Amino acid sequence: MDHLRAVWRISLGLGAVPPLTVFYFRLRMKEGDRYATDSMRHARIPYWLVIKKYWARLIPVSIIWFLYDFSAYSFGIYSSSILNNVIPNAVLSPLFEPTLLMGRHCILL
């Protein structure tokens, strides 16, 4: 079983080589002339005007997003402690299998 530690590390390392190679060559590519002229790199964006116009929508969305992240991440991190307090000495693997298979949001929905 000790040799499996090396196997997964080598697999991860070899799996990282193709995307890093593509990323390197993509950074070295020259942008097309049309893209360079139409890009927004040199555009001046009036951020104050955007905030002034959309603040009434931006604040509620930000608050809702914060509350969702607060509940979703805290449940994901502390779920074993919470369930241990609610159901002491219980086998929790049947509860976590759907979370592992479908993602952490399936319990919250």
C-alpha positions, 0 to 999 in steps of 0.5 A, spaced: 500 500 500 505 504 501 507 504 493 500 507 492 502 514 495 508 515 489 503 512 484 497 518 485 503 523 485 506 521 479 499 520 476 497 527 478 504 530 476 504 527 469 496 529 468 499 536 469 504 536 463 499 537 457 495 543 460 501 546 462 504 545 455 498 548 452 498 554 457 505 555 455 504 555 448 498 559 448 501 565 452 507 565 447 502 566 441 501 572 438 494 575 438 490 577 431 491 584 429 483 584 429 483 582 436 488 587 438 485 593 435 478 591 438 480 589 445 478 593 451 485 593 454 485 600 453 478 602 453 476 607 459 470 604 463 467 609 467 466 604 474 463 610 478 457 611 473 456 603 473 456 603 480 451 609 481 446 606 476 446 599 478 447 600 486 440 598 487 441 591 484 448 590 486 447 590 494 442 585 494 445 580 490 451 581 494 448 580 500 444 574 498 451 571 495 454 572 501 449 569 505 449 563 500 456 562 501 456 562 508 451 557 509 454 552 503 461 553 505 460 552 513 455 546 512 460 543 507 466 544 512 463 543 519 457 538 516 461 532 520 461 536 527 454 538 526 451 531 524 455 528 530 452 532 535 445 531 532 446 524 531 451 521 536 455 515 534 451 514 528 454 511 521 454 517 517 457 514 510 450 513 507 449 521 509 455 523 505 455 518 499 450 523 495 454 529 497 460 525 494 457 523 488 453 529 486 456 534 489 455 538 496 449 542 493 445 536 493 443 536 500 442 544 500 437 543 495 
